[in-house]
Amino acid sequence: MGRPATVPKKRKDGFWIELRNKGDKSGVIIIRDTEVAMEQAVRQYKNTKDVIVLGEFRNGKKVEDSTSRKKSKVS
């Protein structure tokens, strides 16, 4: 068996969405390559599931939106 990994896994590049059944505490994470595909998936699942947009990840790190950067500089 061996020892467990000590380094956390890197996140794949793309746009991440978490889908949960209404009222549940955990769900399934899906990844889309483009923002348009992510928005289409959100529209598809929003009627039957709770949809949480986790954002865009590149090189294992979250990419900050330009709007959130502007807000943090103003504050």
MDAnalysis code that builds the backbone (N, CA, C; Angstrom):
import MDAnalysis as mda
import numpy as np

u = mda.Universe.empty(225, n_residues=75, atom_resindex=np.repeat(np.arange(75), 3), trajectory=True)
u.add_TopologyAttr("name", ["N", "CA", "C"] * 75)
u.add_TopologyAttr("resid", np.arange(1, 76))
u.add_TopologyAttr("resname", ["MET", "GLY", "ARG", "PRO", "ALA", "THR", "VAL", "PRO", "LYS", "LYS", "ARG", "LYS", "ASP", "GLY", "PHE", "TRP", "ILE", "GLU", "LEU", "ARG", "ASN", "LYS", "GLY", "ASP", "LYS", "SER", "GLY", "VAL", "ILE", "ILE", "ILE", "ARG", "ASP", "THR", "GLU", "VAL", "ALA", "MET", "GLU", "GLN", "ALA", "VAL", "ARG", "GLN", "TYR", "LYS", "ASN", "THR", "LYS", "ASP", "VAL", "ILE", "VAL", "LEU", "GLY", "GLU", "PHE", "ARG", "ASN", "GLY", "LYS", "LYS", "VAL", "GLU", "ASP", "SER", "THR", "SER", "ARG", "LYS", "LYS", "SER", "LYS", "VAL", "SER"])
u.atoms.positions = np.array([
    [0.830, -1.186, 0.000],
    [0.000, 0.000, 0.000],
    [0.874, 1.248, 0.000],
    [1.699, 1.444, 0.966],
    [2.568, 2.607, 0.956],
    [2.000, 3.777, 1.727],
    [2.750, 4.855, 1.687],
    [2.345, 6.047, 2.431],
    [1.372, 6.893, 1.612],
    [0.504, 7.625, 2.277],
    [-0.393, 8.520, 1.539],
    [0.370, 9.733, 1.006],
    [-0.169, 10.350, -0.005],
    [0.469, 11.522, -0.599],
    [0.447, 12.678, 0.391],
    [1.546, 13.437, 0.436],
    [1.612, 14.582, 1.341],
    [1.376, 15.892, 0.606],
    [1.529, 15.868, -0.711],
    [1.326, 17.077, -1.506],
    [-0.112, 17.083, -2.000],
    [-0.841, 18.190, -1.812],
    [-2.222, 18.227, -2.298],
    [-2.272, 18.163, -3.823],
    [-3.345, 17.585, -4.359],
    [-3.495, 17.473, -5.807],
    [-3.720, 18.844, -6.419],
    [-3.184, 19.035, -7.627],
    [-3.402, 20.286, -8.344],
    [-4.755, 20.235, -9.028],
    [-5.413, 21.366, -9.081],
    [-6.707, 21.429, -9.747],
    [-6.509, 21.577, -11.241],
    [-7.347, 20.920, -12.002],
    [-7.264, 20.993, -13.453],
    [-7.694, 22.374, -13.929],
    [-7.160, 22.780, -15.073],
    [-7.517, 24.070, -15.661],
    [-8.951, 24.031, -16.170],
    [-9.658, 25.135, -15.976],
    [-11.022, 25.247, -16.467],
    [-11.908, 25.983, -15.477],
    [-13.189, 25.971, -15.761],
    [-14.184, 26.631, -14.926],
    [-14.896, 25.567, -14.105],
    [-14.896, 25.744, -12.785],
    [-15.408, 24.749, -11.861],
    [-16.785, 25.138, -11.345],
    [-17.678, 24.136, -11.284],
    [-19.041, 24.314, -10.775],
    [-19.329, 23.164, -9.815],
    [-19.972, 23.479, -8.704],
    [-20.409, 22.417, -7.793],
    [-21.921, 22.301, -7.894],
    [-22.408, 21.064, -8.079],
    [-23.838, 20.785, -8.179],
    [-24.261, 19.994, -6.953],
    [-25.299, 20.473, -6.284],
    [-25.823, 19.792, -5.101],
    [-27.314, 19.572, -5.284],
    [-27.812, 18.470, -4.729],
    [-29.252, 18.316, -4.628],
    [-29.757, 19.350, -3.640],
    [-30.948, 19.839, -3.841],
    [-31.469, 20.898, -2.978],
    [-31.515, 20.406, -1.531],
    [-30.853, 21.158, -0.643],
    [-30.830, 20.825, 0.764],
    [-29.628, 19.997, 1.197],
    [-28.846, 19.478, 0.281],
    [-27.673, 18.678, 0.649],
    [-26.491, 19.564, 1.013],
    [-25.534, 18.977, 1.749],
    [-24.347, 19.721, 2.167],
    [-23.151, 19.468, 1.254],
    [-23.169, 18.389, 0.505],
    [-22.066, 18.103, -0.408],
    [-22.626, 17.805, -1.785],
    [-21.758, 17.904, -2.782],
    [-22.227, 17.703, -4.140],
    [-21.132, 17.183, -5.044],
    [-21.365, 17.339, -6.342],
    [-20.456, 16.876, -7.375],
    [-19.844, 18.095, -8.051],
    [-18.545, 18.041, -8.301],
    [-17.866, 19.140, -8.987],
    [-17.693, 18.759, -10.445],
    [-18.095, 19.683, -11.345],
    [-17.878, 19.475, -12.769],
    [-17.000, 20.603, -13.297],
    [-16.247, 20.294, -14.349],
    [-15.305, 21.249, -14.924],
    [-15.681, 21.469, -16.381],
    [-15.691, 22.731, -16.790],
    [-15.930, 23.094, -18.182],
    [-14.729, 23.879, -18.695],
    [-14.436, 23.735, -19.985],
    [-13.262, 24.370, -20.573],
    [-13.424, 25.868, -20.784],
    [-14.625, 26.314, -21.145],
    [-14.834, 27.723, -21.451],
    [-15.900, 28.305, -20.542],
    [-15.899, 29.623, -20.454],
    [-16.891, 30.305, -19.622],
    [-18.289, 30.151, -20.207],
    [-18.385, 30.143, -21.528],
    [-19.686, 29.967, -22.187],
    [-20.260, 28.597, -21.853],
    [-19.436, 27.563, -21.885],
    [-19.892, 26.214, -21.541],
    [-20.295, 26.134, -20.071],
    [-19.571, 26.849, -19.199],
    [-19.915, 26.872, -17.784],
    [-21.282, 27.517, -17.578],
    [-21.524, 28.664, -18.238],
    [-22.810, 29.347, -18.100],
    [-23.957, 28.494, -18.642],
    [-23.701, 27.741, -19.705],
    [-24.711, 26.851, -20.253],
    [-25.042, 25.739, -19.259],
    [-24.039, 25.189, -18.593],
    [-24.258, 24.151, -17.591],
    [-25.028, 24.706, -16.392],
    [-24.738, 25.944, -15.997],
    [-25.461, 26.572, -14.889],
    [-26.942, 26.694, -15.240],
    [-27.235, 27.157, -16.459],
    [-28.637, 27.280, -16.883],
    [-29.320, 25.924, -16.944],
    [-28.583, 24.899, -17.343],
    [-29.144, 23.558, -17.466],
    [-29.539, 22.982, -16.104],
    [-28.700, 23.171, -15.096],
    [-28.906, 22.525, -13.802],
    [-29.622, 23.383, -12.769],
    [-29.787, 24.677, -12.989],
    [-30.303, 25.545, -11.930],
    [-31.743, 25.245, -11.524],
    [-32.541, 24.618, -12.382],
    [-33.929, 24.322, -12.037],
    [-34.060, 23.163, -11.055],
    [-33.156, 22.189, -11.136],
    [-33.299, 20.993, -10.306],
    [-32.257, 20.876, -9.210],
    [-31.157, 21.620, -9.296],
    [-30.061, 21.490, -8.341],
    [-29.660, 22.856, -7.792],
    [-28.949, 22.846, -6.671],
    [-28.277, 24.048, -6.190],
    [-26.940, 24.130, -6.905],
    [-26.680, 25.249, -7.586],
    [-25.466, 25.413, -8.378],
    [-24.572, 26.437, -7.695],
    [-23.308, 26.063, -7.458],
    [-22.331, 26.966, -6.868],
    [-21.174, 27.090, -7.859],
    [-20.932, 28.307, -8.334],
    [-19.830, 28.550, -9.262],
    [-18.575, 28.783, -8.441],
    [-17.601, 27.893, -8.597],
    [-16.358, 27.985, -7.842],
    [-15.337, 28.885, -8.521],
    [-15.472, 29.098, -9.820],
    [-14.593, 30.017, -10.529],
    [-13.644, 29.318, -11.484],
    [-12.692, 30.098, -11.998],
    [-11.731, 29.593, -12.963],
    [-10.424, 29.244, -12.260],
    [-9.837, 28.122, -12.654],
    [-8.564, 27.689, -12.105],
    [-7.572, 27.523, -13.248],
    [-6.373, 28.062, -13.061],
    [-5.269, 27.892, -14.004],
    [-4.014, 27.557, -13.214],
    [-3.283, 26.562, -13.670],
    [-2.053, 26.116, -13.011],
    [-2.280, 25.765, -11.543],
    [-3.437, 25.205, -11.242],
    [-3.735, 24.764, -9.889],
    [-4.167, 25.854, -8.928],
    [-4.299, 27.103, -9.414],
    [-4.691, 28.210, -8.553],
    [-5.908, 28.926, -9.116],
    [-6.679, 29.523, -8.230],
    [-7.869, 30.240, -8.651],
    [-7.479, 31.561, -9.316],
    [-8.136, 31.869, -10.424],
    [-7.911, 33.118, -11.132],
    [-8.904, 34.138, -10.601],
    [-8.400, 35.268, -10.126],
    [-9.264, 36.311, -9.586],
    [-9.925, 37.085, -10.713],
    [-11.178, 37.471, -10.521],
    [-11.892, 38.287, -11.495],
    [-11.356, 39.701, -11.464],
    [-11.473, 40.403, -12.585],
    [-11.015, 41.792, -12.634],
    [-11.875, 42.676, -11.736],
    [-13.162, 42.332, -11.581],
    [-14.033, 43.134, -10.725],
    [-13.664, 42.972, -9.261],
    [-13.299, 41.753, -8.847],
    [-12.946, 41.548, -7.439],
    [-11.610, 42.215, -7.115],
    [-10.703, 42.288, -8.103],
    [-9.430, 42.980, -7.866],
    [-9.667, 44.477, -7.676],
    [-10.581, 45.026, -8.470],
    [-10.876, 46.464, -8.329],
    [-11.473, 46.754, -6.957],
    [-12.359, 45.890, -6.498],
    [-12.981, 46.088, -5.193],
    [-11.950, 46.023, -4.077],
    [-11.009, 45.080, -4.182],
    [-10.024, 44.943, -3.097],
    [-9.065, 46.134, -3.061],
    [-8.773, 46.766, -4.206],
    [-7.898, 47.916, -4.208],
    [-8.583, 49.140, -3.622],
    [-9.884, 49.269, -3.856],
    [-10.635, 50.417, -3.363],
    [-10.787, 50.346, -1.858],
    [-11.023, 49.150, -1.325],
    [-11.282, 48.981, 0.115],
    [-10.107, 49.354, 0.954],
])
